[in-house]
Amino acid sequence: MAVNRVPVLKRCRSLGLDPMYLGIDKKSTRQLKRANRKVSEYGLQLKEKQKAKFIYGVLEKPFHNYYLKAVRMSGATGENLMVMLESRLDNVIYRLGFARTRREARQIVDHRHVLVNGKIVNIPSYLVKAGDEIEIKERAKSSERYKQILEVTGGRLVPAWLDVDQENLKGTVRELPTREAIDVPVDEMLIVELYSK
């Protein structure tokens, strides 16, 4: 499996992204040593795509597959793409506050700690639906790891499209998110323009 080993803060700097969107509290004081060149239209579109891929931790091929699926759905392609990325299981675990970062959420799902509607799901890209019950399985709930995670994520704001019970490590997907409810700084229209060339 391909793994991106570029340091997170370095990648955030190059994409002009605040590390807070990844759940990371650090700030980089370094500046980019780049001449102020004019960026082409293609460069802007590519940067937006790279930003979305980096935030959600998706590689090129699955990302392109999400785009193709979004084209086939009714409605605006860009909004469909963002809603699909936001409703991935690893992202929902992160949004519920059961993980500090999306990478940690992905690991939690991989390690079979997550139940969706009472069944173990270990696929981070699993797309949740409205009404799905998501919880951390009983054996994992008592571990020290989740106590530490809840200390860090306790004050984090949970989106309106999710209901969460942090004491019991349970959550419910009320409805699929709308584009307005997704606070990710990505201009999805540029991604659509890039792929539709």
Secondary structure, 3 states (H helix, E strand, C coil): CCCCCCCHHHHHHHHCCCHHHHCCCCCCCCCCCCCCCCCCHHHHHHHHHHHHHHHHCCCHHHHHHHHHHHHHCCCCHHHHHHHHHHCEHHHHHHHHCCCCCHHHHHHHHHCCCEEECCEECCCCCCECCCCCEEEECHHHHCCHHHHHHHHHHCCCCCCCCEEEECCCCEEEECCCCCHHHCCCCCCHHHHHHHHCC
